[in-house]
Amino acid sequence: MELFDFTRTQQVLEEIAVAVRDGYKERLTESGHVASERLLRSIREEVVVGDGTYEVVLHLEEYWKYVENDTRGRQTGLPGRKDPPFDAIYKWVQVKRLLPRPGSKIPTQEGLAWAIKRKIGEYGTKGSHDLGKTKDEVLPRYMEKLRAAVGEDATIYITRYIAQVFK
């Protein structure tokens, strides 16, 4: 019998992880932040058990942070601004099947991608904040259940510890 066994706590954390994963997928879809579905397909949840610690982790495509967070443009005057990579913008234009307007000065998808890259570099982007909103919505629903699970597990731990000390 293991002394430190917080099974109930881990079960609730796994429920939270699944709820955040599913809620994030739903929110991304509803808010129109899905182009190739690569980000949606990449979302995996995991509860990492350490030495007396538990951590809820979402595994996502690396570019999730650009979808989630605001990016800085040159107009902000703030340091740390970088232009987005052309290849990523061009791929996005192709996936979205964006076409230049008939009669415009930008005749190709490649030209359109360069124009979008320049615009993002100048003004930045507004993030979706979908993951943050999902977390803020999900966590309050589970807090009482999590408190109860931690309480039960702590009681069992203390009982086992006392039994071991006073054998």
C-alpha positions as CSV (number, residue, x, y, z in Angstrom):
1,M,0.0,0.0,0.0
2,E,1.5,3.3,-1.1
3,L,1.4,6.1,1.4
4,F,1.0,9.0,-1.1
5,D,-1.9,8.0,-3.3
6,F,-4.2,10.8,-4.4
7,T,-6.3,8.7,-6.8
8,R,-9.5,10.8,-6.3
9,T,-7.7,14.0,-6.9
10,Q,-6.1,12.6,-10.1
11,Q,-9.5,11.5,-11.4
12,V,-11.0,14.9,-10.9
13,L,-8.0,16.5,-12.6
14,E,-8.4,14.1,-15.6
15,E,-12.1,15.2,-15.8
16,I,-11.0,18.9,-15.8
17,A,-8.4,18.2,-18.5
18,V,-11.0,16.5,-20.7
19,A,-13.5,19.3,-20.1
20,V,-10.9,22.0,-21.0
21,R,-9.8,20.0,-24.1
22,D,-13.4,19.6,-25.4
23,G,-14.4,23.1,-24.5
24,Y,-11.4,24.6,-26.2
25,K,-12.1,22.6,-29.4
26,E,-15.7,23.7,-29.3
27,R,-14.8,27.4,-28.7
28,L,-12.2,27.4,-31.4
29,T,-14.7,26.0,-33.9
30,E,-17.5,28.4,-32.8
31,S,-15.3,31.5,-33.0
32,G,-14.1,30.6,-36.5
33,H,-10.4,30.1,-35.6
34,V,-10.1,26.9,-37.5
35,A,-8.4,26.8,-40.9
36,S,-6.8,23.5,-41.5
37,E,-8.0,21.7,-38.3
38,R,-4.4,20.9,-37.5
39,L,-4.6,22.7,-34.2
40,L,-7.8,21.0,-33.3
41,R,-6.4,17.6,-34.1
42,S,-3.3,18.3,-32.1
43,I,-5.0,18.9,-28.8
44,R,-4.3,16.2,-26.3
45,E,-4.7,16.4,-22.5
46,E,-2.6,14.8,-19.9
47,V,-2.3,14.8,-16.1
48,V,1.3,14.6,-15.2
49,V,2.0,13.1,-11.8
50,G,5.2,14.2,-10.2
51,D,6.7,13.6,-6.8
52,G,3.7,14.7,-4.8
53,T,2.5,17.1,-7.5
54,Y,-0.1,16.9,-10.2
55,E,-0.2,19.1,-13.4
56,V,-2.8,19.3,-16.1
57,V,-1.1,19.8,-19.5
58,L,-2.5,20.4,-22.9
59,H,-0.3,19.4,-25.8
60,L,-0.9,21.7,-28.8
61,E,0.6,22.6,-32.2
62,E,3.4,25.2,-31.5
63,Y,1.5,28.0,-33.3
64,W,-1.4,27.8,-30.8
65,K,0.1,30.8,-28.9
66,Y,-0.3,33.0,-32.0
67,V,-4.0,32.1,-32.3
68,E,-4.5,32.6,-28.6
69,N,-2.5,35.7,-27.8
70,D,-2.3,39.2,-29.3
71,T,0.8,39.8,-31.4
72,R,2.7,43.1,-31.6
73,G,3.1,45.1,-34.8
74,R,5.6,47.9,-35.6
75,Q,2.8,50.4,-34.8
76,T,2.9,49.5,-31.1
77,G,6.5,50.8,-30.8
78,L,7.2,47.9,-28.3
79,P,10.3,45.8,-28.6
80,G,10.2,42.1,-29.4
81,R,8.1,42.5,-32.5
82,K,8.7,40.0,-35.4
83,D,7.1,39.6,-38.8
84,P,5.2,36.4,-39.2
85,P,6.8,33.7,-41.4
86,F,5.7,34.0,-45.0
87,D,5.4,30.2,-45.4
88,A,2.8,30.0,-42.6
89,I,0.8,32.9,-44.0
90,Y,0.9,31.5,-47.5
91,K,-0.2,28.0,-46.3
92,W,-3.1,29.7,-44.4
93,V,-4.2,31.6,-47.5
94,Q,-4.2,28.3,-49.5
95,V,-6.1,26.4,-46.8
96,K,-8.7,29.2,-46.5
97,R,-8.9,29.3,-50.3
98,L,-8.5,33.1,-50.2
99,L,-8.3,34.7,-53.6
100,P,-7.4,38.2,-54.5
101,R,-10.3,40.4,-55.5
102,P,-10.9,40.6,-59.3
103,G,-9.1,43.7,-60.7
104,S,-7.0,44.3,-57.6
105,K,-3.3,45.1,-57.7
106,I,-2.6,41.7,-56.0
107,P,-3.1,39.1,-58.7
108,T,-2.1,35.9,-56.9
109,Q,-2.4,34.0,-53.6
110,E,1.3,34.5,-53.1
111,G,0.9,38.3,-53.4
112,L,-2.0,38.2,-51.1
113,A,0.1,36.3,-48.5
114,W,2.8,38.9,-48.8
115,A,0.3,41.7,-48.2
116,I,-1.2,39.9,-45.2
117,K,2.3,39.3,-43.8
118,R,3.1,43.0,-44.2
119,K,-0.1,44.0,-42.5
120,I,0.4,41.7,-39.5
121,G,4.0,42.9,-39.2
122,E,2.8,46.5,-39.1
123,Y,-0.3,46.2,-36.9
124,G,-0.1,42.8,-35.2
125,T,-3.1,40.6,-34.5
126,K,-5.8,40.3,-31.9
127,G,-5.7,36.9,-30.2
128,S,-8.7,34.7,-29.8
129,H,-8.1,34.1,-26.1
130,D,-10.3,31.0,-26.5
131,L,-8.1,28.8,-24.3
132,G,-8.2,31.3,-21.4
133,K,-11.9,31.8,-21.7
134,T,-12.4,28.0,-21.7
135,K,-10.3,27.6,-18.6
136,D,-12.1,30.4,-16.8
137,E,-15.4,28.7,-17.7
138,V,-14.5,25.1,-16.8
139,L,-12.5,25.5,-13.6
140,P,-15.3,27.0,-11.4
141,R,-17.5,24.1,-12.3
142,Y,-15.0,21.6,-10.8
143,M,-13.6,23.5,-7.8
144,E,-15.9,22.0,-5.2
145,K,-15.4,18.5,-6.6
146,L,-11.7,19.0,-6.5
147,R,-11.7,20.3,-2.9
148,A,-13.7,17.2,-1.8
149,A,-11.3,14.8,-3.6
150,V,-8.2,16.5,-2.1
151,G,-9.9,16.4,1.3
152,E,-10.7,12.7,1.0
153,D,-7.2,11.8,-0.3
154,A,-5.5,13.9,2.4
155,T,-7.6,12.2,5.1
156,I,-6.5,8.8,3.8
157,Y,-2.9,9.9,3.6
158,I,-2.9,11.2,7.2
159,T,-4.6,8.1,8.4
160,R,-2.0,5.8,6.7
161,Y,0.8,8.0,8.0
162,I,-0.4,7.8,11.6
163,A,-0.9,4.1,11.3
164,Q,2.6,3.7,10.0
165,V,4.2,5.9,12.7
166,F,2.4,4.2,15.5
167,K,2.7,0.5,14.5
